[in-house]
């Protein structure tokens, strides 16, 4: 896990060989932490909503601290589900700290909440508060149970919950559930859960579907080929699949979406939700967005997991800057950036990105020097 140089000289690998890393953040003391979803285990199994096999339960999820090229586990034994080969994992999806330094971890699930009890006593689909000094945690909110009991999804859809990412706003945790297509808030003082917004579906006209030789790039969320081997619709509704939420200097929340199958290129949007809960499209024309971050100057950075529909088998991602005036600049596209899953801006102004985030044993943490920061320094 020594520091290596990628083909792009501004990208450096800080840690590698990670199992499905999903979330990354800096603690108030400047330490860098990563949430690893793990590789499931040899416990009970439940069917994947995609219809492409079973997810196996285990306690291979972890939180790691990145130091000197080493991912040091500081919290282990966290719940995880995955296919037998370790792909399609859900478990620790995100980690954040409040201003006092208290750590919170969001645990994904990626399945029907009604099946969760068959895995035993598990914290999948919940938010937990962690004490990293003692490697202990306790549950503070059950997102998947809330979805099941409040029927967030319409009755014509299978109920699926997959809490994916969150933002700490004082004593409120604001999170997206990629399975429920919802923006939720949790009061850490009372554990009350509130639905802030439903991220809408979109209608595709003449959608482009995978061909017979297409890549089965994410069988945890992609239907089997038999689902689209027959007559193809000329119009269809697809789910939003929100993947991240951040807060702007205007007090509004900004939510990005991955979009559902067949993952239309240019179909992903960033939504703005104001303090009254009104939702509007802030920016569009993206592909498979996975994460967002604001800098201190009000620039918004959008991370594309893949720049083309995933089933095309091309892993290149991109980091795009959206200036306060709306101008867009692609800071990096490909050149070693492959299927990134999260980013954070470090105290040094550089970008810290999870690379190859959906690959067991192949995940990386990379550092990308902000090229605009460099140019301003040179001037």
N, C-alpha and C positions, 0 to 999 in steps of 0.2 A: 504493500500500500504506500510505497514511496511516491512523492510528487513526480508526475510525468508531464511532458509537453505534448499537446495535441497538435494536429497539422496546422491549426490556426494558432499563432504564437501568443494570442491574447487569452487563450483558454488553457487553464491548468487543472489537472486532476488532483483533488485534495484527498479523496478516498475512493476505493473501488471494491469490487466483488461483494456488493451489498444485495440483500434479498428484498426486492420490491420496495425500494424507498419511495415514499409518497409526500412527506411534508418536511419543510426545513425552516429553521428560524434561529435568530440570535436571542440569547437571554440578556437581561439587563446588564450583566457583568461582562458582556462581550463574547461569551462562549457560544459555539455553533452546535446546534442539535438537529438530529434527523430522526424522523419516524419511519420505521421499517415495518411493512405489512406482514413480513414473514412468508412462509411457504406452507401454511396449514399444518397438517400432522397426520397421525394414524388413528385419530379418534372417529367419532360418528360422522356421517356425511348427510348432506342435503342436496337436492337438485338445484343446479344453476338455472336462473330464470331464462337464460339463453336457449336452454334445451340441448346443450352440448356436453352434458356430463354432470358428475357430482362434485360438490365442493367438500373437501375433507377438513375436519377440525383438528386444531392443535394449539400449542402455546409457543409458537415460534416468533411472534411479534416482539418488537423491542424498540427502545429509544436509545440512540447512540450519541455520544459527544465526539466531535471531530477535532482531533489534535495531532499535529505533526504527521499527517498522512495515515493516521490510524482512526478507525471508527470504534471507539471504546464504549461497550454496552454499559449503560447506567441504570436501565430498567428493563428486565427481561421477563419472560413468562407471560407476555400479553397475548390475548386470544387472536387467532388467525384462522381463516379458511382459504383454501386454494384447491385447484385441480391437482391430481396426483403428481404432475410434473412441476408443481410450484407456480404455474402461471395462473392468471385470473384471481390474484390474491386480494383479500380484504382483511384489514386488521387495523393497527395504528396508522391512521391516514394523515394526521396533522398534529403538531405540537405548537403551543403558544404559551407565552408568559404574560402575567398581568404586571402592572408597574411595580408591585411589591416583590416580584420574583417568583410568585407561585406558578407552578406549571400545570397546564391542562392538556389532555390528549383526547383527540376525537377518534373513536373506534368505528370503522366501517362495518358493513355487513354484506351488502350486495345480494340479498335474497329476500324471500317472503318472510315477514316477521312471524307469521303463524307457525313457521317451521323451526324457529330458534330454540324452543324448549327441548327439541329432540337432540340438541347438542350438549345439553346439560346446563349447569349454572355458568353462564358466560356474560361478559360485559360487551360483546359485540353489539354495535348499534347504539352505543352509549357515549356520554362524555364523562371522563374520569378526571379527578384532581389527583396530582402526583406529588410525592415527596421523593425527589431524586437522591437525597442524602441517605435515605433509609430503604430505597427501592420498594416503596409501598404505594398503594393507590386506593381510592374509593370512588364509587360511582356517584355522580351528582345529577344526572338527567338521562332518561331513556328515550332517545329519539325514535327508534324503531317502534317502540310500544305506542308512542304518541301518534305516529303515522297510522298504525293499524287501528287504533281506537277512534281516530278522528277522520279516517277515510279521506286522506289528502288526495289520493288519486281518484279519478273518475271510475265509475263502476264497470266500465268496459275494459279496464286495464288490470292486469295482475298487480297486486300490491307488492311493491319492492321498496326497500329502504336501504340507502347507501350514503350515510353522512360522510362528506368528503373533505371539507375544508372549513375553517372558521376564522373569525376576526375578534380580537378582544377590544371591547369598547367600554372602558371603566369596569363596572361590575356586571356588564352584559356581554355574553358570548353570542355573536351573530354567525350563523352557519348555513351552509347549503347542503341539502340532501339531494344527491344526484339521482337517486331512485324515485323520489317523490316530487322532483321538480319544484322545490319550495325553498324559500328563505325563512329561517326560523331564528328566534332569539331565546336565550336562556338567562334568567337572572340568577347569578351565582349565590346570592344571599338567600334565595327562597326555592331555587330549582324550578321555578315556574317556566313553562315553555309557551311561546306565543308564535303564531304564524304571521309573518310580516308581509309576505307576498307569494303568489303563485307565478312561477316563470312560465309563460305561455308556450303552447305547441306552435309549430308553424306548418303551413301547407306547402308541399312541394308539387310542382307541376312538371311532368315528364322527368321524374327522378332517374338518375343513372345508378344501375345496380351492378354488383360484381358479376364477372363472367366466370366460366367454369374453372379457369386457371388462376383466379384471384387468391390473394393471401388471406388466410384465416387468422387475422392479426390479433384478435382479442375475443376468444371464444366465450369469455365470461359475459360479454355484452352484445355479441353478434349472433343472430339466428343462424342455424345450420343452413347449408346450401339448398336443402330441400324446401326451405321456406320461400325461396325466390326463384325456384327452377321452373315454375309454371307460368301462367299468364301474369304479366307484370302490370300494375296499375299505372294509369297516366297521371293520377293525382293521389296524394296520400298525406296524412298528418303524421308528423314525427315529433317526438318529445324533445324538450329543451336540453336536458341533462346539464344543469348548472354545476360548475366545477370550482368556483372560488368567489369570495366576497371580500372587498376592502372598503374603507371609508375615505371619502374625499375631503378636501379642505372646506367644501361647501356643506358638510354635514350629511350628505347623502351617501347611501351605500351603492357600490358598483358591483355588478354580478356578471361573470362571463359564463358562456355555455359551450359545451362540447358538440352539442346536437346529437340526436339519435340516428340509428341506422336509416339510410345508407350513408350517413356522414357527408352531406353535400359540401363540395368545395365552395368557399365564399359564403356559406350559409350561417356561420356562427356570429353571434351578436354580443355586445356588452350593454347591459341594461343599467339604468340609473333609477334608484328607488328613493324618493325624497322622504322627509320626516313625517309626511302625512300618509305614506304608503303608496303614493302614486308612482306608477312604473312607466318608463319611456325608454326607447332605444337611444343609447348614447352614441354608439358607433357600431357599424356592421361591416360585412365583407371579409370576415376572417374564416379560418378553417380549424376546427377542432381545438378551440381554446381550452387551456388547462389551468392557468394561474394568472394573477394580477399583482401589481405592486405600484404604489405611489412613491415618488421621491419628495424631498422637502421643497422642491420648486414647483410642485403641482403636475409634473409629468406622470402620465400613467403608462405602465409597461405591461404588455400583453404577451403571454407565452403560448405559442402554438405547439401542441403535442406532435402534430404531423402537418406538413404543409399541403398534403394531398389526402384524399380519402384513404383511410387506413388500409383498406383492402387492396390498394395498389402495391403495397409492400415496400414503400419507400419511407424510411424512418426519419428523414430530415425534419427538424423542427425550426422554429424561428422565434426571435425576440424582437418585438416591435414597440417603438416608443410613440405615444400619442401626446403631443404637446398641448398645453392649455388652449391654444388657438385651433386645435384639431389637426394640425400637421402631423403626418406619420413618417417615421424613419425606421427602416429595418436595420437593427444594429448587428444582427447576425442571422444567417440563414444557412443551415447545414454546417459544413466545415467542422464536423465533429459533434455538433449538437444533434442528438438522436433521441427521439421520443422522450423529451424532457417532461417532468411531471410537476415541478414546483420551482419557485425562485424566491429569494429574499435579497434585499439590499443591505450590505454590510455597513458597519460603522466607518469603513474606509471608502464608501461610495461605490464599491465594486458589486457586481451581481454574483450571487452564490446560487447555483442551479443544480437541481437533481437531474441527472442525465440517465437515459435508459431506465426510466423509473418503473416500467412494468416488466422487467426481466429478472427472474430469480438468479442470484449469484453474479449478475452483471451490472448492477446499479452503480452509479458514480455520483460523487459530489464534485462539481467543478466550479472554478472561479473565473469570472469573465470581467476583465477590466473595462469599465465604462469608456468607450472611445470618445464620447463627447466630453467627458471629464478630463481625459488626457489632452484633447485639443485645446480646451480652455486653459489648462495648465501651461501648455507650450506657448500660447499667446501671451 
